[in-house]
Amino acid sequence: MDATDWYYADNLGAIVAVMDWLSRASIAGDIVHRGPPLTMHTLLIALIKAYEIQGCYQMQNAFNAYGIDHVILVKLASGAVVSWLLGLTEDQAMATVSHVWMDGHPSRLYRSGSNTSSRKGWAAGDAARRAVELAFMVGQGAEGALRALSARPFGFLERTFGDGFVFPRAFGSWTVRNVLIKTMPVEGHGISAVEAAVLQAEFLRRRGLVEPAKHIERICLRVTEAACMIIDKKGPLYNAADRDHCIQYVVALALLKGSPPMAADYLDESPWSKSEELEILRGKIVIQADSELQRDYLDLEKKSIGAGVTIYLANGLKLPEILIEYPVGHARNPQTPSAVQRKFFKNMSRMFSAAEISRILGAVQHPDMLISDFMDLFIPTAMSKM
């Protein structure tokens, strides 16, 4: 299971687009909408549904163990929720889901090693698009399959999990209440390690050790098994997509900068991508998959995503391990709300004025607002473009 390799908000690519289109088309009289009201309240319900479908399937079902990329669950959750939004019958919704399981599913190849590419940036959008396509096809009469999972020999489960999926809890709203929100441009399994590395960098500077590549003999990272599987990368890194999914790169970068990476730090033209110091530090990092951290990662009562960083210095001294279990962005970290708010305002201010941001925030508090009216608020005015 890769809790943070699954970006639940990917489903909004399908949900918001379909709701906006349905709202405008029904207002124009082009269609007769037979689904739920196309309001902000419905949008939030749809979000909760999609998050929970994806979350419950991912908890103890390791799709990546079969080389299947996580966007299979974006397609599943979006397909089910879009069926509901379109007003399809239960049988039609089941038919849509059956098509999801019968579909071809992307390999994780484009997230792995030298094959890592920018496709990982649009794979979820492609899955959301396909989910919408399947739901519309069923709405136009395409029939589903009764045993898309269990049919022998070609059912999905026959080729993967065998006996069936494992669901450790009933569907509800657990996922949306416990989701990890990224507050830095780092793959989720590496965030705790970066936070710990930033703290270690501060300790080094206090001791006057301002050249980490020179003063550090070895860096030990204690991480989850999931982190090892997803972001432990040795050898050359070929592009930005490769670098931002390499725990050695982000930890070495944090030690050198004394702060978390920025998105630009991964680009080919970034000086960090060619930094000899960074490569030296990468080579000094030893990764250890820790069973205790993995157990707490899978424990639904803890749901930590821990990482520990221990530094051994060239002078023989050792900096004690700094362990981060609940990084900023985790529901249990008290700094998360303020950090998420800062991220929101920082990103929104790139395109919108303070007044426009205020109107958008205010609109969220109106459950009966039409989704099309809400989306109109995201059309920048001439003033905000200045």
C-alpha positions as a Markdown table, in Angstrom:
| # | Residue | x | y | z |
|---|---|---|---|---|
| 1 | Met | 0.0 | 0.0 | 0.0 |
| 2 | Asp | 1.3 | 3.5 | -0.8 |
| 3 | Ala | -0.9 | 5.9 | 1.0 |
| 4 | Thr | 0.7 | 9.0 | -0.3 |
| 5 | Asp | 1.4 | 7.8 | -3.8 |
| 6 | Trp | -2.4 | 8.0 | -4.3 |
| 7 | Tyr | -3.6 | 11.5 | -4.8 |
| 8 | Tyr | -7.3 | 11.4 | -4.1 |
| 9 | Ala | -7.8 | 14.9 | -5.5 |
| 10 | Asp | -7.1 | 13.5 | -8.9 |
| 11 | Asn | -10.8 | 12.4 | -8.9 |
| 12 | Leu | -11.8 | 16.1 | -9.0 |
| 13 | Gly | -10.6 | 16.2 | -12.6 |
| 14 | Ala | -13.6 | 14.1 | -13.5 |
| 15 | Ile | -16.1 | 15.2 | -10.8 |
| 16 | Val | -15.8 | 19.0 | -11.3 |
| 17 | Ala | -15.7 | 18.8 | -15.1 |
| 18 | Val | -18.8 | 16.7 | -15.3 |
| 19 | Met | -20.8 | 18.7 | -12.8 |
| 20 | Asp | -19.9 | 22.0 | -14.5 |
| 21 | Trp | -20.9 | 20.6 | -17.9 |
| 22 | Leu | -24.2 | 19.1 | -16.5 |
| 23 | Ser | -25.0 | 22.4 | -14.8 |
| 24 | Arg | -24.5 | 24.6 | -17.9 |
| 25 | Ala | -26.1 | 22.1 | -20.3 |
| 26 | Ser | -29.2 | 21.8 | -18.1 |
| 27 | Ile | -29.5 | 25.5 | -17.6 |
| 28 | Ala | -29.3 | 26.0 | -21.4 |
| 29 | Gly | -32.0 | 23.4 | -21.9 |
| 30 | Asp | -29.7 | 21.1 | -23.8 |
| 31 | Ile | -30.2 | 18.1 | -21.5 |
| 32 | Val | -32.6 | 17.0 | -18.8 |
| 33 | His | -30.5 | 16.3 | -15.7 |
| 34 | Arg | -31.7 | 13.3 | -13.7 |
| 35 | Gly | -29.0 | 13.1 | -11.1 |
| 36 | Pro | -28.4 | 14.9 | -7.8 |
| 37 | Pro | -28.5 | 18.8 | -7.5 |
| 38 | Leu | -25.5 | 20.3 | -9.2 |
| 39 | Thr | -24.5 | 22.3 | -6.1 |
| 40 | Met | -21.5 | 22.8 | -3.9 |
| 41 | His | -23.1 | 20.4 | -1.4 |
| 42 | Thr | -23.2 | 17.7 | -4.0 |
| 43 | Leu | -19.6 | 18.5 | -5.0 |
| 44 | Leu | -18.5 | 17.8 | -1.4 |
| 45 | Ile | -20.5 | 14.6 | -1.2 |
| 46 | Ala | -19.0 | 13.5 | -4.5 |
| 47 | Leu | -15.5 | 14.3 | -3.2 |
| 48 | Ile | -16.1 | 12.3 | 0.0 |
| 49 | Lys | -17.4 | 9.3 | -2.0 |
| 50 | Ala | -14.5 | 9.3 | -4.4 |
| 51 | Tyr | -11.9 | 9.7 | -1.7 |
| 52 | Glu | -13.4 | 6.9 | 0.3 |
| 53 | Ile | -13.7 | 4.5 | -2.6 |
| 54 | Gln | -10.0 | 5.0 | -3.5 |
| 55 | Gly | -9.0 | 5.0 | 0.1 |
| 56 | Cys | -10.7 | 1.8 | 1.1 |
| 57 | Tyr | -9.4 | -0.1 | -1.9 |
| 58 | Gln | -5.8 | 1.1 | -1.3 |
| 59 | Met | -5.6 | 0.4 | 2.4 |
| 60 | Gln | -4.5 | -3.2 | 2.2 |
| 61 | Asn | -4.5 | -4.0 | -1.5 |
| 62 | Ala | -1.1 | -3.4 | -3.1 |
| 63 | Phe | -1.8 | -2.8 | -6.7 |
| 64 | Asn | 1.9 | -1.9 | -7.3 |
| 65 | Ala | 2.9 | -5.4 | -6.3 |
| 66 | Tyr | 1.4 | -6.4 | -9.7 |
| 67 | Gly | 3.0 | -3.5 | -11.5 |
| 68 | Ile | -0.3 | -1.7 | -11.8 |
| 69 | Asp | -0.2 | 2.1 | -11.4 |
| 70 | His | -2.3 | 3.6 | -8.7 |
| 71 | Val | -4.5 | 5.5 | -11.2 |
| 72 | Ile | -6.5 | 2.4 | -11.6 |
| 73 | Leu | -8.3 | 3.5 | -8.5 |
| 74 | Val | -8.8 | 7.0 | -9.9 |
| 75 | Lys | -10.6 | 5.4 | -12.8 |
| 76 | Leu | -12.6 | 3.2 | -10.4 |
| 77 | Ala | -13.6 | 6.0 | -8.0 |
| 78 | Ser | -14.3 | 8.5 | -10.7 |
| 79 | Gly | -16.3 | 6.0 | -12.7 |
| 80 | Ala | -18.6 | 5.2 | -9.8 |
| 81 | Val | -19.1 | 8.7 | -8.7 |
| 82 | Val | -19.6 | 10.1 | -12.2 |
| 83 | Ser | -22.3 | 7.4 | -12.8 |
| 84 | Trp | -24.1 | 8.8 | -9.7 |
| 85 | Leu | -23.8 | 12.4 | -10.9 |
| 86 | Leu | -25.2 | 11.5 | -14.3 |
| 87 | Gly | -28.2 | 9.9 | -12.7 |
| 88 | Leu | -27.5 | 6.4 | -14.0 |
| 89 | Thr | -29.3 | 3.5 | -12.4 |
| 90 | Glu | -27.5 | 1.1 | -10.0 |
| 91 | Asp | -27.2 | -1.5 | -12.7 |
| 92 | Gln | -25.6 | 1.1 | -15.0 |
| 93 | Ala | -23.2 | 2.2 | -12.3 |
| 94 | Met | -22.2 | -1.4 | -11.8 |
| 95 | Ala | -21.7 | -1.8 | -15.6 |
| 96 | Thr | -19.4 | 1.3 | -15.5 |
| 97 | Val | -17.4 | -0.2 | -12.7 |
| 98 | Ser | -17.2 | -3.5 | -14.6 |
| 99 | His | -15.7 | -1.7 | -17.6 |
| 100 | Val | -13.1 | -0.1 | -15.3 |
| 101 | Trp | -12.0 | -3.6 | -14.2 |
| 102 | Met | -12.0 | -4.8 | -17.8 |
| 103 | Asp | -10.0 | -1.9 | -19.0 |
| 104 | Gly | -6.3 | -1.9 | -19.7 |
| 105 | His | -4.4 | -0.5 | -16.7 |
| 106 | Pro | -1.2 | 1.6 | -16.9 |
| 107 | Ser | 2.0 | 0.0 | -15.8 |
| 108 | Arg | 4.0 | 1.6 | -13.0 |
| 109 | Leu | 6.9 | 1.6 | -15.4 |
| 110 | Tyr | 6.8 | 5.3 | -15.9 |
| 111 | Arg | 7.4 | 5.9 | -12.2 |
| 112 | Ser | 10.3 | 3.5 | -12.0 |
| 113 | Gly | 14.1 | 3.9 | -12.4 |
| 114 | Ser | 15.4 | 5.1 | -15.8 |
| 115 | Asn | 11.9 | 4.8 | -17.2 |
| 116 | Thr | 10.5 | 7.6 | -15.0 |
| 117 | Ser | 8.9 | 10.2 | -17.2 |
| 118 | Ser | 6.5 | 13.1 | -17.3 |
| 119 | Arg | 3.7 | 10.6 | -18.0 |
| 120 | Lys | 3.4 | 10.3 | -14.2 |
| 121 | Gly | 2.2 | 13.9 | -14.3 |
| 122 | Trp | -0.8 | 13.3 | -16.6 |
| 123 | Ala | -1.6 | 9.6 | -15.9 |
| 124 | Ala | -4.3 | 10.5 | -13.4 |
| 125 | Gly | -5.9 | 13.0 | -15.7 |
| 126 | Asp | -6.0 | 10.3 | -18.4 |
| 127 | Ala | -7.7 | 7.9 | -15.9 |
| 128 | Ala | -10.2 | 10.6 | -14.9 |
| 129 | Arg | -11.0 | 11.2 | -18.6 |
| 130 | Arg | -11.4 | 7.5 | -19.2 |
| 131 | Ala | -13.8 | 7.1 | -16.2 |
| 132 | Val | -16.0 | 9.8 | -17.7 |
| 133 | Glu | -15.9 | 8.2 | -21.1 |
| 134 | Leu | -16.9 | 4.8 | -19.7 |
| 135 | Ala | -19.8 | 6.3 | -17.7 |
| 136 | Phe | -21.1 | 8.1 | -20.8 |
| 137 | Met | -20.8 | 5.0 | -22.9 |
| 138 | Val | -22.9 | 3.0 | -20.4 |
| 139 | Gly | -25.4 | 5.8 | -20.2 |
| 140 | Gln | -25.8 | 5.5 | -24.0 |
| 141 | Gly | -26.5 | 1.7 | -23.7 |
| 142 | Ala | -23.1 | -0.1 | -23.5 |
| 143 | Glu | -23.6 | -3.2 | -21.4 |
| 144 | Gly | -21.2 | -4.3 | -18.7 |
| 145 | Ala | -19.9 | -7.7 | -17.6 |
| 146 | Leu | -21.4 | -9.7 | -14.7 |
| 147 | Arg | -18.1 | -11.2 | -13.6 |
| 148 | Ala | -15.4 | -8.8 | -14.5 |
| 149 | Leu | -13.5 | -9.6 | -11.3 |
| 150 | Ser | -14.1 | -13.3 | -10.8 |
| 151 | Ala | -14.4 | -14.8 | -14.3 |
| 152 | Arg | -11.9 | -17.5 | -15.1 |
| 153 | Pro | -9.3 | -17.3 | -16.4 |
| 154 | Phe | -9.5 | -13.6 | -17.4 |
| 155 | Gly | -11.2 | -11.8 | -14.6 |
| 156 | Phe | -9.2 | -9.1 | -12.9 |
| 157 | Leu | -8.9 | -11.0 | -9.6 |
| 158 | Glu | -7.9 | -14.2 | -11.4 |
| 159 | Arg | -4.9 | -12.3 | -12.8 |
| 160 | Thr | -4.0 | -10.4 | -9.6 |
| 161 | Phe | -5.2 | -10.7 | -6.0 |
| 162 | Gly | -6.9 | -14.1 | -6.3 |
| 163 | Asp | -9.4 | -14.5 | -3.5 |
| 164 | Gly | -10.5 | -10.9 | -3.5 |
| 165 | Phe | -9.8 | -7.5 | -2.1 |
| 166 | Val | -9.3 | -6.8 | 1.6 |
| 167 | Phe | -11.4 | -4.0 | 3.2 |
| 168 | Pro | -10.3 | -3.3 | 6.8 |
| 169 | Arg | -13.2 | -0.8 | 7.4 |
| 170 | Ala | -16.6 | 0.0 | 6.0 |
| 171 | Phe | -17.1 | 2.8 | 3.5 |
| 172 | Gly | -17.7 | 6.1 | 5.3 |
| 173 | Ser | -15.7 | 9.3 | 5.4 |
| 174 | Trp | -12.4 | 8.0 | 7.0 |
| 175 | Thr | -10.2 | 8.9 | 4.0 |
| 176 | Val | -11.1 | 12.5 | 3.7 |
| 177 | Arg | -10.6 | 13.0 | 7.4 |
| 178 | Asn | -7.1 | 11.4 | 7.3 |
| 179 | Val | -5.7 | 12.4 | 4.0 |
| 180 | Leu | -2.1 | 13.6 | 3.9 |
| 181 | Ile | -1.9 | 17.0 | 2.2 |
| 182 | Lys | 1.4 | 17.8 | 0.6 |
| 183 | Thr | 2.8 | 21.1 | 1.8 |
| 184 | Met | 6.1 | 20.7 | -0.1 |
| 185 | Pro | 6.8 | 19.4 | -3.7 |
| 186 | Val | 8.2 | 16.1 | -2.4 |
| 187 | Glu | 6.7 | 12.6 | -3.0 |
| 188 | Gly | 4.7 | 11.8 | 0.2 |
| 189 | His | 6.9 | 9.0 | 1.5 |
| 190 | Gly | 9.9 | 11.3 | 1.5 |
| 191 | Ile | 8.3 | 14.3 | 3.3 |
| 192 | Ser | 9.2 | 13.1 | 6.8 |
| 193 | Ala | 12.8 | 12.4 | 5.8 |
| 194 | Val | 13.1 | 15.9 | 4.3 |
| 195 | Glu | 11.8 | 17.5 | 7.5 |
| 196 | Ala | 14.3 | 15.5 | 9.6 |
| 197 | Ala | 17.1 | 16.4 | 7.2 |
| 198 | Val | 16.3 | 20.1 | 7.5 |
| 199 | Leu | 16.6 | 19.8 | 11.3 |
| 200 | Gln | 19.9 | 18.0 | 11.0 |
| 201 | Ala | 21.2 | 20.6 | 8.6 |
| 202 | Glu | 20.4 | 23.2 | 11.3 |
| 203 | Phe | 22.4 | 21.2 | 13.8 |
| 204 | Leu | 25.3 | 21.0 | 11.4 |
| 205 | Arg | 25.3 | 24.8 | 10.9 |
| 206 | Arg | 25.3 | 25.4 | 14.6 |
| 207 | Arg | 28.4 | 23.4 | 14.9 |
| 208 | Gly | 30.1 | 25.4 | 12.1 |
| 209 | Leu | 29.9 | 22.4 | 9.7 |
| 210 | Val | 28.7 | 24.3 | 6.6 |
| 211 | Glu | 30.0 | 21.8 | 4.0 |
| 212 | Pro | 27.8 | 18.7 | 4.4 |
| 213 | Ala | 29.4 | 16.8 | 1.5 |
| 214 | Lys | 32.8 | 17.3 | 3.2 |
| 215 | His | 31.9 | 16.8 | 6.9 |
| 216 | Ile | 29.4 | 13.9 | 6.6 |
| 217 | Glu | 30.7 | 10.4 | 6.4 |
| 218 | Arg | 27.4 | 8.6 | 6.2 |
| 219 | Ile | 23.6 | 9.3 | 6.3 |
| 220 | Cys | 21.3 | 6.5 | 7.6 |
| 221 | Leu | 17.7 | 6.8 | 6.6 |
| 222 | Arg | 15.2 | 4.6 | 8.4 |
| 223 | Val | 12.0 | 4.5 | 6.4 |
| 224 | Thr | 8.9 | 2.5 | 5.6 |
| 225 | Glu | 9.0 | -0.4 | 3.2 |
| 226 | Ala | 6.7 | 1.6 | 0.9 |
| 227 | Ala | 9.2 | 4.4 | 0.7 |
| 228 | Cys | 11.9 | 1.8 | -0.3 |
| 229 | Met | 9.7 | 0.4 | -3.0 |
| 230 | Ile | 8.7 | 3.8 | -4.5 |
| 231 | Ile | 11.4 | 6.4 | -4.0 |
| 232 | Asp | 14.7 | 4.5 | -3.3 |
| 233 | Lys | 16.7 | 5.3 | -6.4 |
| 234 | Lys | 20.4 | 4.8 | -7.0 |
| 235 | Gly | 22.4 | 5.7 | -10.1 |
| 236 | Pro | 21.7 | 8.4 | -12.6 |
| 237 | Leu | 18.6 | 10.5 | -12.5 |
| 238 | Tyr | 17.4 | 11.4 | -16.0 |
| 239 | Asn | 14.8 | 14.2 | -15.6 |
| 240 | Ala | 12.7 | 16.2 | -13.2 |
| 241 | Ala | 10.2 | 13.4 | -12.8 |
| 242 | Asp | 13.0 | 11.1 | -11.8 |
| 243 | Arg | 14.5 | 13.5 | -9.3 |
| 244 | Asp | 11.3 | 14.4 | -7.4 |
| 245 | His | 10.7 | 10.7 | -6.8 |
| 246 | Cys | 14.2 | 10.0 | -5.4 |
| 247 | Ile | 14.5 | 10.1 | -1.6 |
| 248 | Gln | 18.3 | 10.3 | -1.8 |
| 249 | Tyr | 18.0 | 13.4 | -4.0 |
| 250 | Val | 15.5 | 15.3 | -1.8 |
| 251 | Val | 17.3 | 14.5 | 1.5 |
| 252 | Ala | 20.7 | 15.5 | 0.1 |
| 253 | Leu | 19.2 | 18.7 | -1.3 |
| 254 | Ala | 17.5 | 19.5 | 2.1 |
| 255 | Leu | 20.9 | 19.0 | 3.8 |
| 256 | Leu | 22.6 | 21.4 | 1.4 |
| 257 | Lys | 19.9 | 24.0 | 1.3 |
| 258 | Gly | 18.8 | 23.8 | 4.9 |
| 259 | Ser | 15.2 | 24.0 | 3.6 |
| 260 | Pro | 12.8 | 21.7 | 1.7 |
| 261 | Pro | 13.1 | 21.5 | -2.1 |
| 262 | Met | 11.2 | 23.8 | -4.4 |
| 263 | Ala | 9.7 | 22.6 | -7.7 |
| 264 | Ala | 12.4 | 24.4 | -9.7 |
| 265 | Asp | 15.1 | 22.4 | -7.9 |
| 266 | Tyr | 14.2 | 19.3 | -9.9 |
| 267 | Leu | 14.5 | 20.8 | -13.4 |
| 268 | Asp | 17.3 | 20.0 | -15.7 |
| 269 | Glu | 18.4 | 23.6 | -15.7 |
| 270 | Ser | 18.6 | 23.8 | -11.9 |
| 271 | Pro | 22.1 | 24.0 | -10.6 |
| 272 | Trp | 21.2 | 21.2 | -8.1 |
| 273 | Ser | 20.6 | 18.7 | -10.9 |
| 274 | Lys | 24.3 | 19.0 | -11.8 |
| 275 | Ser | 25.6 | 19.6 | -8.3 |
| 276 | Glu | 28.7 | 17.5 | -7.4 |
| 277 | Glu | 28.1 | 18.0 | -3.7 |
| 278 | Leu | 24.6 | 16.7 | -4.0 |
| 279 | Glu | 25.8 | 13.6 | -5.9 |
| 280 | Ile | 28.4 | 13.0 | -3.2 |
| 281 | Leu | 25.8 | 13.2 | -0.5 |
| 282 | Arg | 23.4 | 10.9 | -2.4 |
| 283 | Gly | 26.2 | 8.3 | -2.5 |
| 284 | Lys | 26.6 | 8.5 | 1.3 |
| 285 | Ile | 22.9 | 7.7 | 2.0 |
| 286 | Val | 22.1 | 4.3 | 3.3 |
| 287 | Ile | 18.4 | 3.3 | 3.2 |
| 288 | Gln | 17.0 | 0.9 | 5.8 |
| 289 | Ala | 13.4 | -0.4 | 5.5 |
| 290 | Asp | 12.1 | -0.5 | 9.1 |
| 291 | Ser | 9.4 | -3.0 | 10.0 |
| 292 | Glu | 8.2 | -0.9 | 13.0 |
| 293 | Leu | 7.7 | 2.1 | 10.8 |
| 294 | Gln | 5.9 | 0.0 | 8.2 |
| 295 | Arg | 3.6 | -1.5 | 10.9 |
| 296 | Asp | 2.7 | 2.0 | 12.1 |
| 297 | Tyr | 2.2 | 3.1 | 8.5 |
| 298 | Leu | -0.4 | 0.3 | 8.0 |
| 299 | Asp | -2.0 | 0.7 | 11.4 |
| 300 | Leu | -5.2 | 2.6 | 10.8 |
| 301 | Glu | -5.2 | 3.9 | 14.3 |
| 302 | Lys | -1.8 | 5.4 | 13.9 |
| 303 | Lys | -1.4 | 5.9 | 10.1 |
| 304 | Ser | 2.0 | 7.5 | 10.6 |
| 305 | Ile | 4.4 | 7.9 | 7.7 |
| 306 | Gly | 7.7 | 8.0 | 9.6 |
| 307 | Ala | 11.3 | 8.4 | 8.7 |
| 308 | Gly | 14.4 | 8.8 | 10.8 |
| 309 | Val | 17.7 | 10.5 | 9.8 |
| 310 | Thr | 21.0 | 9.7 | 11.5 |
| 311 | Ile | 24.2 | 11.4 | 10.5 |
| 312 | Tyr | 27.7 | 10.1 | 11.0 |
| 313 | Leu | 30.4 | 12.7 | 10.7 |
| 314 | Ala | 33.9 | 12.4 | 9.3 |
| 315 | Asn | 35.4 | 13.3 | 12.6 |
| 316 | Gly | 33.8 | 10.2 | 14.2 |
| 317 | Leu | 30.9 | 12.0 | 15.9 |
| 318 | Lys | 27.3 | 10.9 | 15.4 |
| 319 | Leu | 24.3 | 13.2 | 15.3 |
| 320 | Pro | 21.4 | 11.3 | 17.0 |
| 321 | Glu | 18.5 | 10.2 | 14.9 |
| 322 | Ile | 15.7 | 12.7 | 14.3 |
| 323 | Leu | 12.5 | 10.8 | 13.7 |
| 324 | Ile | 9.5 | 12.4 | 12.1 |
| 325 | Glu | 6.3 | 10.3 | 12.3 |
| 326 | Tyr | 3.6 | 12.9 | 11.5 |
| 327 | Pro | 5.0 | 15.5 | 9.1 |
| 328 | Val | 3.4 | 18.8 | 8.3 |
| 329 | Gly | 0.4 | 18.0 | 6.1 |
| 330 | His | -0.6 | 15.0 | 8.2 |
| 331 | Ala | -4.0 | 15.2 | 9.9 |
| 332 | Arg | -2.3 | 14.6 | 13.3 |
| 333 | Asn | 0.2 | 17.4 | 13.0 |
| 334 | Pro | -1.0 | 20.6 | 14.6 |
| 335 | Gln | 0.8 | 22.8 | 12.1 |
| 336 | Thr | -1.1 | 21.3 | 9.2 |
| 337 | Pro | -4.1 | 23.7 | 9.0 |
| 338 | Ser | -1.9 | 26.8 | 8.9 |
| 339 | Ala | 0.6 | 25.3 | 6.5 |
| 340 | Val | -2.2 | 24.2 | 4.1 |
| 341 | Gln | -3.7 | 27.7 | 4.3 |
| 342 | Arg | -0.4 | 29.3 | 3.4 |
| 343 | Lys | 0.0 | 27.0 | 0.5 |
| 344 | Phe | -3.5 | 27.8 | -0.7 |
| 345 | Phe | -3.0 | 31.6 | -0.6 |
| 346 | Lys | 0.4 | 31.3 | -2.2 |
| 347 | Asn | -0.8 | 29.3 | -5.1 |
| 348 | Met | -4.0 | 31.3 | -5.6 |
| 349 | Ser | -2.2 | 34.6 | -5.5 |
| 350 | Arg | -0.3 | 33.6 | -8.6 |
| 351 | Met | -3.5 | 34.2 | -10.6 |
| 352 | Phe | -6.1 | 35.9 | -8.5 |
| 353 | Ser | -6.4 | 39.1 | -6.5 |
| 354 | Ala | -7.1 | 39.1 | -2.8 |
| 355 | Ala | -10.7 | 40.1 | -3.4 |
| 356 | Glu | -11.2 | 37.3 | -5.8 |
| 357 | Ile | -9.6 | 34.8 | -3.4 |
| 358 | Ser | -12.0 | 36.0 | -0.7 |
| 359 | Arg | -15.0 | 35.5 | -2.9 |
| 360 | Ile | -13.9 | 32.0 | -3.8 |
| 361 | Leu | -13.4 | 31.1 | -0.1 |
| 362 | Gly | -16.8 | 32.6 | 0.7 |
| 363 | Ala | -18.5 | 30.6 | -2.0 |
| 364 | Val | -17.4 | 27.4 | -0.4 |
| 365 | Gln | -19.7 | 28.2 | 2.5 |
| 366 | His | -22.8 | 28.3 | 0.4 |
| 367 | Pro | -24.0 | 24.7 | -0.1 |
| 368 | Asp | -26.8 | 25.6 | -2.5 |
| 369 | Met | -24.5 | 27.5 | -4.9 |
| 370 | Leu | -24.5 | 26.0 | -8.4 |
| 371 | Ile | -21.2 | 24.5 | -9.4 |
| 372 | Ser | -21.2 | 26.4 | -12.7 |
| 373 | Asp | -21.5 | 29.7 | -10.7 |
| 374 | Phe | -18.6 | 28.6 | -8.5 |
| 375 | Met | -16.4 | 27.7 | -11.5 |
| 376 | Asp | -17.1 | 31.2 | -13.0 |
| 377 | Leu | -15.3 | 32.6 | -10.0 |
| 378 | Phe | -12.1 | 31.1 | -11.3 |
| 379 | Ile | -12.2 | 33.2 | -14.5 |
| 380 | Pro | -9.5 | 35.8 | -13.8 |
| 381 | Thr | -10.5 | 39.4 | -14.2 |
| 382 | Ala | -8.4 | 41.9 | -16.1 |
| 383 | Met | -7.3 | 43.4 | -12.8 |
| 384 | Ser | -6.0 | 40.1 | -11.4 |
| 385 | Lys | -3.9 | 39.6 | -14.5 |
| 386 | Met | -2.0 | 42.8 | -14.0 |
